[in-house]
Structure formats: structure tokens, C-alpha cells
Amino acid sequence: MSLLAVERTMTVFTAEVVETGGMLARIAVLLNPYDVRELELSLDRGSLRIVVEGNGFDAGRVAARLEKVIGVLEVAVS
């Protein structure tokens, strides 16, 4: 019996950040229904990186929700 590797879609969100107090908690609430694989906040670079696994969700809608978090600027999706 062989196991086949299933390649899943990964969507990466990046953003510039200007405020960090409580930010990760607010972002965690927004991303609760998604399969978040990576959440990285760099204080040195002032950047946020989120990797969500899977497909079937509207990445533009997620980016718009992230932009509403105080301190998150210019969300990009790749």
C-alpha cells in the first residue's frame, strides 16, 4: 500500500504593521475558521505573515478583514 502526497493550496497574506499590542489576539479571532499554518509577526521589520492552507475561501475577503485590524496596513495576497 502506498501513501500519495496530496498537495494542498497555500495562500500567503503579508502586511505592514504599525501597532502590535493585542494584534495577534484580534487576528486569531478573525482567522478562526481557517486552517492557519503559520502566523509570524516581526517587530524588527514591522511585518505580518500568515499562511492559510486549503482552498474554497475568498482570499480577498480575508485580506479585507485583516485590513480592518487596527495597525495592519496594505495586505497583500500571494
All heavy atoms as a GROMACS GRO file, in nm:
protein
  586
    1MET      N    1   0.084  -0.117   0.000
    1MET     CA    2   0.000   0.000   0.000
    1MET      C    3   0.089   0.124   0.000
    1MET      O    4   0.185   0.131   0.076
    1MET     CB    5  -0.088  -0.001   0.125
    1MET     CG    6  -0.186   0.112   0.127
    1MET     SD    7  -0.317   0.092   0.248
    1MET     CE    8  -0.234   0.132   0.398
    2SER      N    9   0.058   0.218  -0.086
    2SER     CA   10   0.139   0.341  -0.091
    2SER      C   11   0.054   0.459  -0.048
    2SER      O   12  -0.067   0.463  -0.070
    2SER     CB   13   0.193   0.363  -0.232
    2SER     OG   14   0.085   0.390  -0.320
    3LEU      N   15   0.120   0.553   0.011
    3LEU     CA   16   0.054   0.678   0.051
    3LEU      C   17   0.086   0.784  -0.052
    3LEU      O   18   0.202   0.807  -0.084
    3LEU     CB   19   0.103   0.722   0.189
    3LEU     CG   20   0.073   0.627   0.304
    3LEU    CD1   21   0.139   0.680   0.431
    3LEU    CD2   22  -0.077   0.615   0.324
    4LEU      N   23  -0.016   0.846  -0.105
    4LEU     CA   24   0.003   0.952  -0.202
    4LEU      C   25   0.004   1.085  -0.131
    4LEU      O   26  -0.081   1.111  -0.046
    4LEU     CB   27  -0.110   0.951  -0.306
    4LEU     CG   28  -0.120   0.825  -0.393
    4LEU    CD1   29  -0.241   0.835  -0.483
    4LEU    CD2   30   0.006   0.811  -0.475
    5ALA      N   31   0.099   1.168  -0.164
    5ALA     CA   32   0.104   1.302  -0.106
    5ALA      C   33   0.000   1.388  -0.176
    5ALA      O   34  -0.003   1.395  -0.299
    5ALA     CB   35   0.243   1.360  -0.123
    6VAL      N   36  -0.082   1.450  -0.100
    6VAL     CA   37  -0.184   1.539  -0.154
    6VAL      C   38  -0.133   1.682  -0.138
    6VAL      O   39  -0.107   1.727  -0.027
    6VAL     CB   40  -0.318   1.522  -0.080
    6VAL    CG1   41  -0.420   1.621  -0.132
    6VAL    CG2   42  -0.367   1.380  -0.092
    7GLU      N   43  -0.116   1.749  -0.250
    7GLU     CA   44  -0.070   1.887  -0.245
    7GLU      C   45  -0.189   1.978  -0.222
    7GLU      O   46  -0.287   1.974  -0.296
    7GLU     CB   47   0.000   1.924  -0.376
    7GLU     CG   48   0.067   2.058  -0.367
    7GLU     CD   49   0.154   2.085  -0.487
    7GLU    OE1   50   0.226   1.993  -0.529
    7GLU    OE2   51   0.149   2.198  -0.537
    8ARG      N   52  -0.180   2.058  -0.118
    8ARG     CA   53  -0.288   2.149  -0.085
    8ARG      C   54  -0.247   2.291  -0.117
    8ARG      O   55  -0.130   2.326  -0.110
    8ARG     CB   56  -0.323   2.136   0.063
    8ARG     CG   57  -0.372   1.995   0.093
    8ARG     CD   58  -0.461   1.982   0.207
    8ARG     NE   59  -0.548   2.095   0.225
    8ARG     CZ   60  -0.635   2.102   0.324
    8ARG    NH1   61  -0.644   2.004   0.409
    8ARG    NH2   62  -0.712   2.206   0.339
    9THR      N   63  -0.342   2.371  -0.150
    9THR     CA   64  -0.318   2.510  -0.181
    9THR      C   65  -0.279   2.587  -0.055
    9THR      O   66  -0.338   2.569   0.050
    9THR     CB   67  -0.447   2.574  -0.238
    9THR    OG1   68  -0.487   2.499  -0.353
    9THR    CG2   69  -0.425   2.718  -0.276
   10MET      N   70  -0.178   2.672  -0.068
   10MET     CA   71  -0.135   2.759   0.041
   10MET      C   72  -0.152   2.903  -0.004
   10MET      O   73  -0.107   2.941  -0.112
   10MET     CB   74   0.012   2.736   0.078
   10MET     CG   75   0.042   2.600   0.130
   10MET     SD   76  -0.022   2.581   0.297
   10MET     CE   77   0.053   2.427   0.341
   11THR      N   78  -0.218   2.984   0.076
   11THR     CA   79  -0.236   3.126   0.049
   11THR      C   80  -0.158   3.203   0.153
   11THR      O   81  -0.174   3.179   0.272
   11THR     CB   82  -0.385   3.165   0.055
   11THR    OG1   83  -0.458   3.082  -0.036
   11THR    CG2   84  -0.405   3.311   0.018
   12VAL      N   85  -0.075   3.296   0.108
   12VAL     CA   86   0.010   3.373   0.199
   12VAL      C   87  -0.038   3.518   0.200
   12VAL      O   88  -0.053   3.581   0.096
   12VAL     CB   89   0.158   3.367   0.156
   12VAL    CG1   90   0.244   3.450   0.249
   12VAL    CG2   91   0.206   3.223   0.151
   13PHE      N   92  -0.063   3.570   0.320
   13PHE     CA   93  -0.102   3.709   0.340
   13PHE      C   94   0.016   3.779   0.406
   13PHE      O   95   0.070   3.730   0.504
   13PHE     CB   96  -0.224   3.720   0.432
   13PHE     CG   97  -0.347   3.652   0.378
   13PHE    CD1   98  -0.370   3.518   0.403
   13PHE    CD2   99  -0.440   3.723   0.304
   13PHE    CE1  100  -0.484   3.455   0.355
   13PHE    CE2  101  -0.553   3.661   0.255
   13PHE     CZ  102  -0.576   3.527   0.280
   14THR      N  103   0.056   3.895   0.355
   14THR     CA  104   0.160   3.974   0.419
   14THR      C  105   0.109   4.117   0.434
   14THR      O  106   0.027   4.163   0.354
   14THR     CB  107   0.290   3.976   0.337
   14THR    OG1  108   0.261   4.021   0.205
   14THR    CG2  109   0.354   3.838   0.330
   15ALA      N  110   0.156   4.185   0.537
   15ALA     CA  111   0.112   4.322   0.561
   15ALA      C  112   0.216   4.398   0.640
   15ALA      O  113   0.296   4.339   0.713
   15ALA     CB  114  -0.020   4.322   0.639
   16GLU      N  115   0.215   4.529   0.624
   16GLU     CA  116   0.296   4.617   0.707
   16GLU      C  117   0.216   4.643   0.834
   16GLU      O  118   0.093   4.658   0.828
   16GLU     CB  119   0.322   4.748   0.633
   16GLU     CG  120   0.404   4.848   0.711
   16GLU     CD  121   0.421   4.978   0.636
   16GLU    OE1  122   0.393   4.983   0.516
   16GLU    OE2  123   0.461   5.074   0.701
   17VAL      N  124   0.282   4.647   0.948
   17VAL     CA  125   0.211   4.672   1.074
   17VAL      C  126   0.273   4.792   1.145
   17VAL      O  127   0.392   4.817   1.136
   17VAL     CB  128   0.212   4.549   1.167
   17VAL    CG1  129   0.134   4.436   1.106
   17VAL    CG2  130   0.352   4.505   1.199
   18VAL      N  131   0.188   4.867   1.215
   18VAL     CA  132   0.235   4.984   1.289
   18VAL      C  133   0.199   4.978   1.436
   18VAL      O  134   0.244   5.060   1.514
   18VAL     CB  135   0.181   5.114   1.227
   18VAL    CG1  136   0.238   5.135   1.087
   18VAL    CG2  137   0.030   5.116   1.223
   19GLU      N  138   0.120   4.881   1.477
   19GLU     CA  139   0.077   4.868   1.616
   19GLU      C  140   0.070   4.720   1.647
   19GLU      O  141   0.021   4.642   1.568
   19GLU     CB  142  -0.060   4.934   1.634
   19GLU     CG  143  -0.111   4.940   1.776
   19GLU     CD  144  -0.188   4.815   1.817
   19GLU    OE1  145  -0.248   4.751   1.730
   19GLU    OE2  146  -0.186   4.781   1.936
   20THR      N  147   0.121   4.679   1.765
   20THR     CA  148   0.126   4.536   1.793
   20THR      C  149   0.050   4.492   1.918
   20THR      O  150   0.020   4.375   1.931
   20THR     CB  151   0.271   4.489   1.807
   20THR    OG1  152   0.334   4.564   1.911
   20THR    CG2  153   0.346   4.506   1.678
   21GLY      N  154   0.019   4.582   2.008
   21GLY     CA  155  -0.049   4.544   2.132
   21GLY      C  156  -0.185   4.481   2.105
   21GLY      O  157  -0.274   4.545   2.053
   22GLY      N  158  -0.202   4.354   2.138
   22GLY     CA  159  -0.328   4.284   2.120
   22GLY      C  160  -0.357   4.242   1.977
   22GLY      O  161  -0.461   4.184   1.949
   23MET      N  162  -0.266   4.271   1.884
   23MET     CA  163  -0.291   4.243   1.743
   23MET      C  164  -0.309   4.094   1.715
   23MET      O  165  -0.401   4.055   1.643
   23MET     CB  166  -0.177   4.298   1.657
   23MET     CG  167  -0.197   4.274   1.509
   23MET     SD  168  -0.063   4.339   1.413
   23MET     CE  169  -0.086   4.514   1.436
   24LEU      N  170  -0.222   4.010   1.769
   24LEU     CA  171  -0.232   3.867   1.740
   24LEU      C  172  -0.363   3.809   1.789
   24LEU      O  173  -0.422   3.723   1.723
   24LEU     CB  174  -0.113   3.791   1.799
   24LEU     CG  175   0.021   3.819   1.732
   24LEU    CD1  176   0.131   3.740   1.799
   24LEU    CD2  177   0.016   3.789   1.585
   25ALA      N  178  -0.412   3.854   1.902
   25ALA     CA  179  -0.541   3.805   1.953
   25ALA      C  180  -0.654   3.844   1.859
   25ALA      O  181  -0.741   3.762   1.829
   25ALA     CB  182  -0.567   3.860   2.092
   26ARG      N  183  -0.654   3.967   1.809
   26ARG     CA  184  -0.759   4.011   1.716
   26ARG      C  185  -0.751   3.933   1.586
   26ARG      O  186  -0.853   3.894   1.529
   26ARG     CB  187  -0.747   4.162   1.691
   26ARG     CG  188  -0.782   4.245   1.813
   26ARG     CD  189  -0.795   4.393   1.781
   26ARG     NE  190  -0.675   4.453   1.725
   26ARG     CZ  191  -0.575   4.506   1.795
   26ARG    NH1  192  -0.580   4.502   1.927
   26ARG    NH2  193  -0.473   4.561   1.736
   27ILE      N  194  -0.630   3.909   1.537
   27ILE     CA  195  -0.613   3.836   1.412
   27ILE      C  196  -0.656   3.690   1.429
   27ILE      O  197  -0.720   3.633   1.342
   27ILE     CB  198  -0.468   3.847   1.363
   27ILE    CG1  199  -0.442   3.991   1.318
   27ILE    CG2  200  -0.439   3.748   1.251
   27ILE    CD1  201  -0.298   4.023   1.291
   28ALA      N  202  -0.623   3.630   1.542
   28ALA     CA  203  -0.662   3.491   1.568
   28ALA      C  204  -0.814   3.475   1.565
   28ALA      O  205  -0.865   3.377   1.511
   28ALA     CB  206  -0.606   3.445   1.702
   29VAL      N  207  -0.886   3.571   1.619
   29VAL     CA  208  -1.032   3.566   1.616
   29VAL      C  209  -1.083   3.574   1.473
   29VAL      O  210  -1.172   3.500   1.432
   29VAL     CB  211  -1.092   3.679   1.703
   29VAL    CG1  212  -1.242   3.694   1.679
   29VAL    CG2  213  -1.064   3.653   1.850
   30LEU      N  214  -1.024   3.663   1.392
   30LEU     CA  215  -1.067   3.677   1.252
   30LEU      C  216  -1.040   3.552   1.169
   30LEU      O  217  -1.114   3.521   1.077
   30LEU     CB  218  -0.993   3.795   1.187
   30LEU     CG  219  -1.039   3.934   1.224
   30LEU    CD1  220  -0.947   4.037   1.159
   30LEU    CD2  221  -1.181   3.957   1.180
   31LEU      N  222  -0.932   3.482   1.200
   31LEU     CA  223  -0.891   3.367   1.120
   31LEU      C  224  -0.936   3.235   1.178
   31LEU      O  225  -0.897   3.128   1.128
   31LEU     CB  226  -0.738   3.367   1.104
   31LEU     CG  227  -0.680   3.489   1.031
   31LEU    CD1  228  -0.530   3.484   1.033
   31LEU    CD2  229  -0.734   3.497   0.890
   32ASN      N  230  -1.019   3.237   1.279
   32ASN     CA  231  -1.062   3.116   1.349
   32ASN      C  232  -1.113   3.005   1.257
   32ASN      O  233  -1.073   2.891   1.273
   32ASN     CB  234  -1.167   3.150   1.455
   32ASN     CG  235  -1.207   3.030   1.536
   32ASN    OD1  236  -1.127   2.941   1.560
   32ASN    ND2  237  -1.332   3.028   1.576
   33PRO      N  238  -1.197   3.031   1.157
   33PRO     CA  239  -1.248   2.918   1.078
   33PRO      C  240  -1.149   2.863   0.975
   33PRO      O  241  -1.176   2.762   0.912
   33PRO     CB  242  -1.370   2.976   1.008
   33PRO     CG  243  -1.342   3.121   0.997
   33PRO     CD  244  -1.261   3.156   1.120
   34TYR      N  245  -1.033   2.928   0.957
   34TYR     CA  246  -0.940   2.888   0.852
   34TYR      C  247  -0.829   2.799   0.908
   34TYR      O  248  -0.799   2.801   1.026
   34TYR     CB  249  -0.880   3.011   0.784
   34TYR     CG  250  -0.986   3.102   0.730
   34TYR    CD1  251  -1.014   3.223   0.790
   34TYR    CD2  252  -1.062   3.065   0.620
   34TYR    CE1  253  -1.114   3.306   0.742
   34TYR    CE2  254  -1.162   3.147   0.570
   34TYR     CZ  255  -1.188   3.267   0.632
   34TYR     OH  256  -1.286   3.348   0.585
   35ASP      N  257  -0.765   2.723   0.820
   35ASP     CA  258  -0.657   2.632   0.857
   35ASP      C  259  -0.524   2.709   0.852
   35ASP      O  260  -0.447   2.699   0.758
   35ASP     CB  261  -0.655   2.513   0.761
   35ASP     CG  262  -0.563   2.401   0.807
   35ASP    OD1  263  -0.505   2.413   0.917
   35ASP    OD2  264  -0.550   2.304   0.734
   36VAL      N  265  -0.498   2.788   0.957
   36VAL     CA  266  -0.378   2.871   0.964
   36VAL      C  267  -0.259   2.783   1.000
   36VAL      O  268  -0.259   2.714   1.100
   36VAL     CB  269  -0.394   2.985   1.068
   36VAL    CG1  270  -0.264   3.064   1.081
   36VAL    CG2  271  -0.509   3.076   1.029
   37ARG      N  272  -0.157   2.784   0.912
   37ARG     CA  273  -0.038   2.703   0.932
   37ARG      C  274   0.079   2.782   0.987
   37ARG      O  275   0.170   2.728   1.047
   37ARG     CB  276   0.005   2.636   0.800
   37ARG     CG  277  -0.094   2.534   0.752
   37ARG     CD  278  -0.104   2.426   0.855
   37ARG     NE  279  -0.207   2.331   0.819
   37ARG     CZ  280  -0.210   2.210   0.868
   37ARG    NH1  281  -0.122   2.172   0.956
   37ARG    NH2  282  -0.307   2.128   0.833
   38GLU      N  283   0.076   2.913   0.964
   38GLU     CA  284   0.187   2.997   1.009
   38GLU      C  285   0.135   3.137   1.037
   38GLU      O  286   0.057   3.192   0.959
   38GLU     CB  287   0.293   3.001   0.899
   38GLU     CG  288   0.422   3.067   0.937
   38GLU     CD  289   0.522   3.059   0.822
   38GLU    OE1  290   0.527   2.957   0.752
   38GLU    OE2  291   0.596   3.158   0.805
   39LEU      N  292   0.176   3.194   1.149
   39LEU     CA  293   0.140   3.331   1.186
   39LEU      C  294   0.266   3.392   1.244
   39LEU      O  295   0.313   3.351   1.350
   39LEU     CB  296   0.027   3.332   1.287
   39LEU     CG  297  -0.021   3.467   1.339
   39LEU    CD1  298  -0.073   3.553   1.226
   39LEU    CD2  299  -0.130   3.448   1.443
   40GLU      N  300   0.325   3.485   1.170
   40GLU     CA  301   0.454   3.543   1.210
   40GLU      C  302   0.443   3.694   1.215
   40GLU      O  303   0.401   3.758   1.119
   40GLU     CB  304   0.560   3.503   1.107
   40GLU     CG  305   0.696   3.565   1.130
   40GLU     CD  306   0.791   3.534   1.016
   40GLU    OE1  307   0.783   3.424   0.959
   40GLU    OE2  308   0.871   3.623   0.983
   41LEU      N  309   0.478   3.751   1.328
   41LEU     CA  310   0.479   3.896   1.346
   41LEU      C  311   0.622   3.936   1.375
   41LEU      O  312   0.680   3.893   1.474
   41LEU     CB  313   0.387   3.937   1.461
   41LEU     CG  314   0.384   4.085   1.496
   41LEU    CD1  315   0.334   4.167   1.379
   41LEU    CD2  316   0.296   4.107   1.618
   42SER      N  317   0.682   4.014   1.287
   42SER     CA  318   0.820   4.061   1.306
   42SER      C  319   0.816   4.205   1.355
   42SER      O  320   0.775   4.296   1.282
   42SER     CB  321   0.898   4.053   1.175
   42SER     OG  322   1.023   4.117   1.192
   43LEU      N  323   0.861   4.223   1.477
   43LEU     CA  324   0.866   4.358   1.532
   43LEU      C  325   0.979   4.439   1.469
   43LEU      O  326   0.967   4.560   1.451
   43LEU     CB  327   0.883   4.352   1.684
   43LEU     CG  328   0.771   4.280   1.758
   43LEU    CD1  329   0.802   4.275   1.907
   43LEU    CD2  330   0.637   4.346   1.733
   44ASP      N  331   1.088   4.372   1.433
   44ASP     CA  332   1.202   4.441   1.371
   44ASP      C  333   1.166   4.497   1.234
   44ASP      O  334   1.202   4.610   1.201
   44ASP     CB  335   1.322   4.346   1.356
   44ASP     CG  336   1.381   4.306   1.489
   44ASP    OD1  337   1.366   4.382   1.586
   44ASP    OD2  338   1.441   4.197   1.496
   45ARG      N  339   1.096   4.417   1.154
   45ARG     CA  340   1.060   4.460   1.018
   45ARG      C  341   0.924   4.530   1.014
   45ARG      O  342   0.888   4.588   0.912
   45ARG     CB  343   1.056   4.340   0.924
   45ARG     CG  344   1.192   4.278   0.899
   45ARG     CD  345   1.186   4.169   0.793
   45ARG     NE  346   1.073   4.080   0.805
   45ARG     CZ  347   1.076   3.960   0.864
   45ARG    NH1  348   1.187   3.916   0.919
   45ARG    NH2  349   0.969   3.885   0.868
   46GLY      N  350   0.846   4.519   1.122
   46GLY     CA  351   0.712   4.576   1.120
   46GLY      C  352   0.624   4.507   1.019
   46GLY      O  353   0.550   4.570   0.944
   47SER      N  354   0.633   4.371   1.015
   47SER     CA  355   0.556   4.297   0.915
   47SER      C  356   0.482   4.179   0.977
   47SER      O  357   0.520   4.127   1.082
   47SER     CB  358   0.647   4.248   0.802
   47SER     OG  359   0.737   4.151   0.852
   48LEU      N  360   0.379   4.138   0.909
   48LEU     CA  361   0.294   4.027   0.949
   48LEU      C  362   0.288   3.929   0.833
   48LEU      O  363   0.271   3.970   0.718
   48LEU     CB  364   0.154   4.078   0.981
   48LEU     CG  365   0.044   3.977   1.007
   48LEU    CD1  366   0.069   3.904   1.139
   48LEU    CD2  367  -0.091   4.046   1.012
   49ARG      N  368   0.302   3.798   0.862
   49ARG     CA  369   0.292   3.695   0.757
   49ARG      C  370   0.202   3.585   0.808
   49ARG      O  371   0.223   3.532   0.917
   49ARG     CB  372   0.430   3.639   0.723
   49ARG     CG  373   0.428   3.537   0.612
   49ARG     CD  374   0.571   3.499   0.573
   49ARG     NE  375   0.573   3.417   0.454
   49ARG     CZ  376   0.571   3.284   0.454
   49ARG    NH1  377   0.567   3.218   0.569
   49ARG    NH2  378   0.571   3.216   0.341
   50ILE      N  379   0.102   3.549   0.728
   50ILE     CA  380   0.005   3.445   0.764
   50ILE      C  381  -0.004   3.348   0.648
   50ILE      O  382  -0.022   3.390   0.533
   50ILE     CB  383  -0.134   3.506   0.791
   50ILE    CG1  384  -0.127   3.610   0.902
   50ILE    CG2  385  -0.234   3.396   0.825
   50ILE    CD1  386  -0.250   3.696   0.913
   51VAL      N  387   0.008   3.218   0.676
   51VAL     CA  388  -0.008   3.115   0.574
   51VAL      C  389  -0.132   3.034   0.608
   51VAL      O  390  -0.142   2.979   0.718
   51VAL     CB  391   0.116   3.023   0.566
   51VAL    CG1  392   0.094   2.913   0.462
   51VAL    CG2  393   0.241   3.104   0.533
   52VAL      N  394  -0.226   3.029   0.514
   52VAL     CA  395  -0.350   2.954   0.532
   52VAL      C  396  -0.350   2.839   0.433
   52VAL      O  397  -0.328   2.860   0.314
   52VAL     CB  398  -0.474   3.044   0.510
   52VAL    CG1  399  -0.602   2.964   0.524
   52VAL    CG2  400  -0.473   3.161   0.607
   53GLU      N  401  -0.376   2.718   0.482
   53GLU     CA  402  -0.379   2.600   0.394
   53GLU      C  403  -0.521   2.573   0.347
   53GLU      O  404  -0.618   2.595   0.420
   53GLU     CB  405  -0.326   2.477   0.468
   53GLU     CG  406  -0.317   2.356   0.379
   53GLU     CD  407  -0.253   2.237   0.449
   53GLU    OE1  408  -0.220   2.247   0.567
   53GLU    OE2  409  -0.238   2.134   0.382
   54GLY      N  410  -0.530   2.523   0.225
   54GLY     CA  411  -0.660   2.484   0.169
   54GLY      C  412  -0.710   2.587   0.069
   54GLY      O  413  -0.650   2.690   0.045
   55ASN      N  414  -0.823   2.552   0.010
   55ASN     CA  415  -0.887   2.644  -0.082
   55ASN      C  416  -1.036   2.641  -0.053
   55ASN      O  417  -1.080   2.581   0.042
   55ASN     CB  418  -0.855   2.609  -0.229
   55ASN     CG  419  -0.872   2.461  -0.256
   55ASN    OD1  420  -0.931   2.389  -0.177
   55ASN    ND2  421  -0.820   2.415  -0.367
   56GLY      N  422  -1.112   2.711  -0.132
   56GLY     CA  423  -1.255   2.716  -0.108
   56GLY      C  424  -1.297   2.835  -0.022
   56GLY      O  425  -1.408   2.842   0.027
   57PHE      N  426  -1.205   2.930  -0.003
   57PHE     CA  427  -1.241   3.052   0.068
   57PHE      C  428  -1.200   3.171  -0.018
   57PHE      O  429  -1.118   3.159  -0.108
   57PHE     CB  430  -1.176   3.059   0.207
   57PHE     CG  431  -1.026   3.069   0.206
   57PHE    CD1  432  -0.963   3.193   0.208
   57PHE    CD2  433  -0.946   2.956   0.204
   57PHE    CE1  434  -0.825   3.203   0.207
   57PHE    CE2  435  -0.809   2.965   0.204
   57PHE     CZ  436  -0.747   3.089   0.205
   58ASP      N  437  -1.257   3.286   0.010
   58ASP     CA  438  -1.231   3.407  -0.067
   58ASP      C  439  -1.113   3.481  -0.004
   58ASP      O  440  -1.129   3.546   0.099
   58ASP     CB  441  -1.357   3.493  -0.068
   58ASP     CG  442  -1.344   3.617  -0.153
   58ASP    OD1  443  -1.232   3.650  -0.197
   58ASP    OD2  444  -1.448   3.683  -0.174
   59ALA      N  445  -0.996   3.471  -0.067
   59ALA     CA  446  -0.875   3.534  -0.013
   59ALA      C  447  -0.891   3.686  -0.006
   59ALA      O  448  -0.841   3.750   0.087
   59ALA     CB  449  -0.754   3.497  -0.097
   60GLY      N  450  -0.961   3.745  -0.102
   60GLY     CA  451  -0.984   3.890  -0.099
   60GLY      C  452  -1.066   3.932   0.022
   60GLY      O  453  -1.040   4.036   0.082
   61ARG      N  454  -1.162   3.850   0.056
   61ARG     CA  455  -1.245   3.880   0.174
   61ARG      C  456  -1.162   3.870   0.302
   61ARG      O  457  -1.176   3.952   0.392
   61ARG     CB  458  -1.362   3.782   0.178
   61ARG     CG  459  -1.457   3.808   0.290
   61ARG     CD  460  -1.576   3.717   0.284
   61ARG     NE  461  -1.660   3.737   0.399
   61ARG     CZ  462  -1.760   3.661   0.432
   61ARG    NH1  463  -1.793   3.559   0.355
   61ARG    NH2  464  -1.831   3.685   0.539
   62VAL      N  465  -1.075   3.768   0.310
   62VAL     CA  466  -0.989   3.754   0.427
   62VAL      C  467  -0.895   3.874   0.438
   62VAL      O  468  -0.878   3.931   0.545
   62VAL     CB  469  -0.909   3.622   0.422
   62VAL    CG1  470  -0.809   3.614   0.535
   62VAL    CG2  471  -1.003   3.502   0.426
   63ALA      N  472  -0.836   3.915   0.326
   63ALA     CA  473  -0.747   4.031   0.325
   63ALA      C  474  -0.821   4.156   0.371
   63ALA      O  475  -0.767   4.236   0.450
   63ALA     CB  476  -0.687   4.052   0.186
   64ALA      N  477  -0.943   4.175   0.325
   64ALA     CA  478  -1.023   4.291   0.366
   64ALA      C  479  -1.050   4.288   0.516
   64ALA      O  480  -1.048   4.392   0.582
   64ALA     CB  481  -1.154   4.295   0.287
   65ARG      N  482  -1.076   4.170   0.570
   65ARG     CA  483  -1.097   4.157   0.715
   65ARG      C  484  -0.971   4.191   0.792
   65ARG      O  485  -0.975   4.257   0.895
   65ARG     CB  486  -1.143   4.016   0.749
   65ARG     CG  487  -1.283   3.985   0.696
   65ARG     CD  488  -1.321   3.842   0.720
   65ARG     NE  489  -1.363   3.825   0.858
   65ARG     CZ  490  -1.395   3.708   0.911
   65ARG    NH1  491  -1.387   3.598   0.839
   65ARG    NH2  492  -1.432   3.700   1.037
   66LEU      N  493  -0.855   4.146   0.741
   66LEU     CA  494  -0.728   4.176   0.807
   66LEU      C  495  -0.699   4.326   0.805
   66LEU      O  496  -0.646   4.381   0.902
   66LEU     CB  497  -0.613   4.101   0.740
   66LEU     CG  498  -0.609   3.951   0.765
   66LEU    CD1  499  -0.505   3.886   0.676
   66LEU    CD2  500  -0.581   3.922   0.912
   67GLU      N  501  -0.734   4.394   0.696
   67GLU     CA  502  -0.709   4.538   0.686
   67GLU      C  503  -0.790   4.619   0.787
   67GLU      O  504  -0.756   4.732   0.817
   67GLU     CB  505  -0.737   4.587   0.544
   67GLU     CG  506  -0.630   4.545   0.447
   67GLU     CD  507  -0.658   4.588   0.305
   67GLU    OE1  508  -0.773   4.621   0.272
   67GLU    OE2  509  -0.562   4.587   0.225
   68LYS      N  510  -0.895   4.560   0.842
   68LYS     CA  511  -0.977   4.629   0.941
   68LYS      C  512  -0.917   4.624   1.081
   68LYS      O  513  -0.962   4.693   1.170
   68LYS     CB  514  -1.118   4.571   0.943
   68LYS     CG  515  -1.195   4.602   0.816
   68LYS     CD  516  -1.333   4.549   0.820
   68LYS     CE  517  -1.405   4.584   0.690
   68LYS     NZ  518  -1.540   4.530   0.686
   69VAL      N  519  -0.814   4.540   1.100
   69VAL     CA  520  -0.748   4.532   1.230
   69VAL      C  521  -0.663   4.657   1.247
   69VAL      O  522  -0.583   4.691   1.159
   69VAL     CB  523  -0.660   4.406   1.240
   69VAL    CG1  524  -0.580   4.405   1.369
   69VAL    CG2  525  -0.745   4.280   1.230
   70ILE      N  526  -0.679   4.726   1.359
   70ILE     CA  527  -0.602   4.847   1.385
   70ILE      C  528  -0.454   4.814   1.382
   70ILE      O  529  -0.409   4.722   1.450
   70ILE     CB  530  -0.641   4.908   1.520
   70ILE    CG1  531  -0.786   4.956   1.516
   70ILE    CG2  532  -0.548   5.023   1.558
   70ILE    CD1  533  -0.841   4.997   1.650
   71GLY      N  534  -0.380   4.888   1.302
   71GLY     CA  535  -0.236   4.869   1.294
   71GLY      C  536  -0.191   4.786   1.177
   71GLY      O  537  -0.072   4.775   1.151
   72VAL      N  538  -0.283   4.725   1.102
   72VAL     CA  539  -0.246   4.645   0.984
   72VAL      C  540  -0.268   4.731   0.860
   72VAL      O  541  -0.375   4.787   0.839
   72VAL     CB  542  -0.330   4.515   0.974
   72VAL    CG1  543  -0.300   4.441   0.844
   72VAL    CG2  544  -0.304   4.425   1.093
   73LEU      N  545  -0.164   4.741   0.778
   73LEU     CA  546  -0.170   4.824   0.657
   73LEU      C  547  -0.138   4.739   0.534
   73LEU      O  548  -0.056   4.649   0.540
   73LEU     CB  549  -0.067   4.937   0.666
   73LEU     CG  550  -0.070   5.026   0.789
   73LEU    CD1  551   0.048   5.120   0.786
   73LEU    CD2  552  -0.200   5.102   0.797
   74GLU      N  553  -0.199   4.770   0.424
   74GLU     CA  554  -0.163   4.717   0.292
   74GLU      C  555  -0.143   4.566   0.289
   74GLU      O  556  -0.033   4.514   0.272
   74GLU     CB  557  -0.036   4.785   0.241
   74GLU     CG  558  -0.049   4.934   0.229
   74GLU     CD  559   0.082   5.000   0.189
   74GLU    OE1  560   0.167   4.935   0.128
   74GLU    OE2  561   0.097   5.119   0.220
   75VAL      N  562  -0.251   4.491   0.303
   75VAL     CA  563  -0.243   4.345   0.298
   75VAL      C  564  -0.225   4.300   0.154
   75VAL      O  565  -0.295   4.344   0.065
   75VAL     CB  566  -0.371   4.282   0.358
   75VAL    CG1  567  -0.369   4.130   0.344
   75VAL    CG2  568  -0.388   4.322   0.504
   76ALA      N  569  -0.129   4.210   0.132
   76ALA     CA  570  -0.104   4.152   0.001
   76ALA      C  571  -0.131   4.002   0.009
   76ALA      O  572  -0.107   3.939   0.111
   76ALA     CB  573   0.039   4.176  -0.042
   77VAL      N  574  -0.182   3.945  -0.100
   77VAL     CA  575  -0.213   3.801  -0.106
   77VAL      C  576  -0.129   3.738  -0.216
   77VAL      O  577  -0.120   3.792  -0.326
   77VAL     CB  578  -0.363   3.779  -0.137
   77VAL    CG1  579  -0.394   3.630  -0.144
   77VAL    CG2  580  -0.450   3.848  -0.032
   78SER      N  581  -0.069   3.624  -0.186
   78SER     CA  582   0.007   3.552  -0.289
   78SER      C  583  -0.020   3.404  -0.278
   78SER      O  584  -0.072   3.355  -0.183
   78SER     CB  585   0.157   3.580  -0.276
   78SER     OG  586   0.205   3.539  -0.151
   0.00000   0.00000   0.00000
